[in-house]
Amino acid sequence: MPAVWNARSLYFADPDGNILELIIRRDIPDDRDHPFTAADIQNISEAGVPVADVEATAAGIRAAFGLPDYGRGSASFQPLGTVHGMLLLVTPGRSWFPTDEPSGTSRLEVTIEADRDGRMMPAPGIVLTSRRGTSS
């Protein structure tokens, strides 16, 4: 994991109990000349993906989509991507920061911009689709 992610976050739960995070990445230039509003939200920056084998899934995603590691991970946590968008691979049951809420498998579909087009199902109910883009 990077020593410092250079970001500020606000965490909250949606009506289904999913943990959501609004994050400001200080490594992305901010040229706003007005107070922040909902119109300033640029994209989904992170998607947490619980998988049985983090290291093998990360290797598969690197090979399939060309996503780089975002810092060092571990056997239970691996961020892939850039400051503009990341997949956070975690083992099921690992707590979502900053809570004690365990990660679990549920239905999730994520479309990413990557080096190549592709599709992968890293866990039941979880679909990753990529389209060729500039960066993720």
N, C-alpha and C positions, 0 to 999 in steps of 0.2 A: 504494500500500500504506500502511496506517496507519503513522505514525511508530513507535508502540509498540503491540503487540497485548496488553499487560498480561496475560501468561499464562506458565505454566511447562509444559514438555513432557517426555515420555519417549518415545523412538523405539525401535522394534524391528521385526524382520521376522517375518512369519507363515510357516508351512510352505511356502507357495507362493512365497515371496520378496517378497510385497507389503510395503511399508513402512507400518507402523501407528504411530499416535501417541496416547498418553494425554495429554490437555491439561486443565489447570486454568485456567479463565478467571477472573481476579480481578475482572472487572466483573460477575460473577454472584454475588449474595449467597450465602454459605455459612453456614447456620445449624446445621450438625452440632454435636452435643455429645459426639462419640465419635471415635476414630481412624478414618481412611478405610478402607473395605473395598470389595470388588467390588459390594456392594449399593448403594453410593453413586454408582455410574456412572449418569448421567442419560440420555445419548443419544449418538448419533454427531454430533460437532460439525462435522466437515469431511469432504467427499468430494472427492478430486482427480479431475478429469475432463479427460483430454487431448483436445484438439480442434484441427483444422487452422487455424481462424481464430478466435482468442480474442475479438477485438473484435466480429465479426459474431455469434458464438454468444452472447456476453454481451448484445448488443442483443436478440437473439431471446428469451433467457430473461427479460430485463426485461419485454419486451412480453407474453410468454406467461403468466408467473407473477407479475409484479409484484415480483420480488426487487430490492432496492436493491443498489448497489455497497457493498462494505465497504472504504472507503478508495479511493485511486487505484490503478489497475492499470497495465498496460503491454500492449504488443502480444503478449507471451508469458506474461502472468500477470494474472488478474483474479479477485479474491474477490467473491462475491455472497452476500448474506444479512446475518445479524446475529451477535452473540456467541453466540446460541443455536443457530446452525446455518449452515454456509456451503458453497457449491460453490466449489471452487478450479479455475478454468479455466486450463489451461496448454497450451502447444504441445507436441506429441509430441517427445520427445527432451530436453526441458528437465529438468535434474536436480531430483529431489525433495529438498527441504531436510530434513535437514542432510547428505545423502549426495551421492555422485556418480552415483547410480542414475538412469538416464534414464527419464522418463515414457514410457508407451506406451499403445497402445489395446488394451483387452481387454474382456471382458464385464463390464458393471457396470449394475446397476439401482438407482436412488435414488428414494425417495419422500420428498417434502418437503411441509411445510405452507406454503401460500402464499395470496396474495390471491384466487386463482381456481383452479379445477380445470383440469387440462390434462395433456398428454402430449407429449413431444418426444424425438426421437432425434438428438442433436447430433453423433454420430459412429457408425460401424458398431459394433454390439454394446453401445452405451451408450443406456440408456433413462432419461429423467427423467419421473416422474409426480408431479403435485401434487394435493393435496386441500386444500380450503378449510380454513384454520385461523387461529389467532390471530397467528402470526408464524413466520418461519423463521430 
